Amino acid sequence: MLKLKDLLSVEHSESILSGLKPDEKFSGVSIDSRNVSKNEIFFAVKGENFDAHDFLNDVFKKGIKTCCSK
């Protein structure tokens, strides 16, 4: 089981977390909004071809917790 604070430093995470606690636990990490599971955290990543921020509404509808930054 992963903890969010294990993925991000607290100093950096405060600027991009949306209501998440550093001790919150997750079973994994995903950057693909189509395949993210309920107990994973979703990181919205902007790439060459896609900007995952465009799919955040879909992720929120699934009840997935997110961590995103532009």
For each residue, the residues with C-beta under 8 A, 3 or more apart:
1: 25 26 27
2: 6 7 25 26 27 28 29 41
3: 6 7 22 23 24 25 26
4: 7 8 13 17 20 21 22 23 24 26 41 67
5: 8 10 13 22 23
6: 2 3
7: 2 3 4 29 41
8: 4 5 12 13 16 17 67
9: 12 13
10: 5 13 14 22
11: 14
12: 8 9 15 16
13: 4 5 8 9 10 16 17 20 22 67
14: 10 11 17
15: 12 69
16: 8 12 13 67 68 69
17: 4 8 13 14 20 67
18: 66 67 68
19:
20: 4 13 17 24 41 65 67
21: 4 24
22: 3 4 5 10 13
23: 3 4 5
24: 3 4 20 21 65
25: 1 2 3
26: 1 2 3 4 29 39 40 41 65
27: 1 2 37 39 40
28: 2 37 39 40 41
29: 2 7 26 40 41 42 43
30: 33 35 36 37 40 41 42 43
31: 42 43 44 45 52
32: 35 36
33: 30 36 42 52 55 56 58 59
34:
35: 30 32
36: 30 32 33 40 42 59 62 64
37: 27 28 30 40
38: 62 63 64
39: 26 27 28
40: 26 27 28 29 30 36 37 64
41: 2 4 7 20 26 28 29 30 64 65 66 67
42: 29 30 31 33 36 52 59 64 65 66 67 68
43: 29 30 31 52 66 67 68
44: 31 51 52 53 55 56 59 66 67 68 69
45: 31 52
46: 50 51 52 53 70
47: 50 51 52
48:
49:
50: 46 47 54
51: 44 46 47 54
52: 31 33 42 43 44 45 46 47 55 56 68
53: 44 46 56 68 70
54: 50 51
55: 33 44 52 58 59
56: 33 44 52 53 59 60 66 68
57: 60 61
58: 33 55 61 62
59: 33 36 42 44 55 56 62 64 66
60: 56 57 63 64 66
61: 57 58
62: 36 38 58 59
63: 38 60
64: 36 38 40 41 42 59 60
65: 20 24 26 41 42
66: 18 41 42 43 44 56 59 60
67: 4 8 13 16 17 18 20 41 42 43 44
68: 16 18 42 43 44 52 53 56
69: 15 16 44
70: 46 53
